[in-house]
Amino acid sequence: MATLAERIAIIRDFPQQLEQLTARLTSRQLTTAYNAPEWTIAQNIHHLADSHMNSFIRCKLALTEDNPTIKAYDQNAWAEQPDATNHDVATSLAILHGLHQRWYVLFSSVTDWSRTFYHPEHKKTFMLEDVLNSYVDHCAAHLKQIRDVMEKMD
């Protein structure tokens, strides 16, 4: 497993990797469901902004409250909203750039990785280090998913 510093750097560097990977895609390529019923590339990018915003807030809650119960959300329903099916991913990329810089600073300053929150949907308590590990994996999984879709493009 990567060191703590390496995992935190992955969080920092992810938006740039995502932007470089998708920079040359057309509106059609961003919104075509190449792996239907899987999400389009645009939906994946918008989902990343939604998911990572939620997780960042959950981390802040874990750092400022004693094992707070967080709010769950339906990521599939969010991915079907007009803002998430739109071909214009610039706003979500901008969110990810700013958010990941903040997340990097936040994670770099954590002194107690055992801080927790409770997830009612999973009926489980998560520690901050669990969140870091999960989102390092989340970043990698979505980069791979987008690469796989790009290989299927004409």
C-alpha positions as CSV (number, residue, x, y, z in Angstrom):
1,M,0.0,0.0,0.0
2,A,1.1,3.5,-0.7
3,T,2.3,5.6,2.2
4,L,0.0,8.2,3.8
5,A,1.8,11.0,2.0
6,E,1.5,9.2,-1.4
7,R,-2.2,8.6,-0.9
8,I,-2.8,12.3,0.1
9,A,-0.8,13.3,-3.1
10,I,-3.1,11.1,-5.2
11,I,-6.1,13.2,-3.9
12,R,-4.2,16.4,-4.7
13,D,-3.3,15.3,-8.3
14,F,-6.5,13.6,-9.3
15,P,-8.3,16.6,-10.9
16,Q,-5.3,17.4,-13.2
17,Q,-5.2,13.7,-14.3
18,L,-8.9,13.7,-15.0
19,E,-8.8,17.0,-16.9
20,Q,-5.8,15.8,-19.0
21,L,-7.5,12.5,-19.8
22,T,-10.8,14.1,-21.0
23,A,-9.6,17.5,-22.4
24,R,-9.9,16.5,-26.1
25,L,-13.3,14.8,-25.9
26,T,-16.1,16.3,-27.9
27,S,-19.6,16.9,-26.5
28,R,-20.8,13.8,-28.3
29,Q,-18.1,11.7,-26.9
30,L,-18.8,13.0,-23.4
31,T,-22.5,12.2,-23.6
32,T,-22.6,9.0,-25.5
33,A,-23.4,5.9,-23.4
34,Y,-20.8,3.6,-24.8
35,N,-21.3,1.1,-22.0
36,A,-25.1,1.5,-21.6
37,P,-26.6,1.4,-19.0
38,E,-23.4,2.7,-17.4
39,W,-23.0,6.4,-17.1
40,T,-21.5,8.6,-19.8
41,I,-18.1,10.1,-19.3
42,A,-19.8,13.5,-18.5
43,Q,-22.0,11.8,-15.9
44,N,-18.9,10.2,-14.4
45,I,-17.2,13.6,-14.2
46,H,-20.2,15.2,-12.6
47,H,-20.6,12.3,-10.3
48,L,-17.0,12.7,-9.1
49,A,-17.7,16.3,-8.2
50,D,-20.9,15.3,-6.3
51,S,-19.4,12.4,-4.6
52,H,-16.2,14.1,-3.6
53,M,-18.1,17.2,-2.3
54,N,-20.2,14.9,-0.1
55,S,-17.1,13.1,1.2
56,F,-15.2,16.3,1.9
57,I,-18.1,17.5,4.0
58,R,-18.3,14.2,5.8
59,C,-14.6,14.5,6.6
60,K,-15.1,18.0,8.0
61,L,-18.0,16.7,10.1
62,A,-15.8,13.9,11.4
63,L,-13.2,16.4,12.4
64,T,-15.6,18.7,14.1
65,E,-18.2,16.5,15.7
66,D,-18.1,13.3,17.7
67,N,-19.0,10.4,15.3
68,P,-21.7,12.4,13.4
69,T,-24.4,10.5,11.4
70,I,-24.0,11.7,7.8
71,K,-26.6,12.1,5.2
72,A,-26.7,9.4,2.5
73,Y,-27.8,10.2,-1.1
74,D,-28.8,8.3,-4.2
75,Q,-25.9,8.7,-6.6
76,N,-27.8,7.2,-9.5
77,A,-30.7,9.7,-9.1
78,W,-28.1,12.5,-8.8
79,A,-26.4,11.3,-12.1
80,E,-29.8,11.6,-13.9
81,Q,-30.3,15.3,-13.0
82,P,-29.9,17.8,-15.9
83,D,-26.7,19.2,-14.4
84,A,-25.2,15.8,-14.4
85,T,-26.2,14.8,-18.0
86,N,-24.9,18.0,-19.5
87,H,-21.9,17.8,-21.8
88,D,-20.2,20.8,-20.2
89,V,-17.9,19.3,-17.6
90,A,-15.9,22.5,-17.1
91,T,-17.8,23.5,-13.9
92,S,-17.4,20.0,-12.4
93,L,-13.7,20.0,-13.2
94,A,-13.4,23.4,-11.6
95,I,-15.1,22.1,-8.5
96,L,-12.8,19.1,-8.4
97,H,-9.7,21.3,-8.7
98,G,-10.7,23.6,-5.9
99,L,-12.1,20.8,-3.7
100,H,-9.2,18.5,-4.1
101,Q,-6.8,21.3,-3.2
102,R,-8.8,21.9,0.0
103,W,-9.0,18.2,0.7
104,Y,-5.2,17.9,0.2
105,V,-4.7,20.7,2.8
106,L,-7.2,19.1,5.1
107,F,-5.8,15.6,4.9
108,S,-2.2,16.9,5.2
109,S,-3.2,18.5,8.5
110,V,-5.0,15.5,10.1
111,T,-3.4,14.4,13.3
112,D,-6.1,11.9,14.4
113,W,-7.0,9.5,11.6
114,S,-9.3,7.6,13.9
115,R,-11.9,10.4,13.8
116,T,-15.2,8.8,12.6
117,F,-18.6,9.3,11.1
118,Y,-21.6,6.9,10.9
119,H,-23.1,6.1,7.5
120,P,-26.7,5.1,8.0
121,E,-27.1,3.4,4.6
122,H,-24.1,1.1,5.2
123,K,-24.9,0.9,9.0
124,K,-21.2,1.3,9.6
125,T,-18.8,3.7,11.2
126,F,-15.9,5.0,9.0
127,M,-12.6,6.4,10.1
128,L,-11.0,9.2,8.2
129,E,-8.3,6.9,7.0
130,D,-11.0,4.6,5.6
131,V,-12.3,7.6,3.6
132,L,-8.9,8.5,2.3
133,N,-8.3,4.9,1.1
134,S,-11.7,4.7,-0.4
135,Y,-11.4,7.9,-2.3
136,V,-7.9,7.0,-3.6
137,D,-9.6,3.9,-4.9
138,H,-12.6,5.9,-6.2
139,C,-10.3,8.2,-8.2
140,A,-8.4,5.2,-9.7
141,A,-11.6,3.3,-10.5
142,H,-13.2,6.3,-12.4
143,L,-10.0,7.0,-14.3
144,K,-10.0,3.4,-15.4
145,Q,-13.7,3.4,-16.3
146,I,-13.2,6.5,-18.4
147,R,-10.1,5.1,-20.1
148,D,-12.1,1.9,-20.9
149,V,-14.9,3.9,-22.5
150,M,-12.4,5.9,-24.5
151,E,-10.9,2.7,-25.9
152,K,-14.4,1.9,-27.4
153,M,-14.7,5.3,-29.1
154,D,-14.7,5.4,-32.9
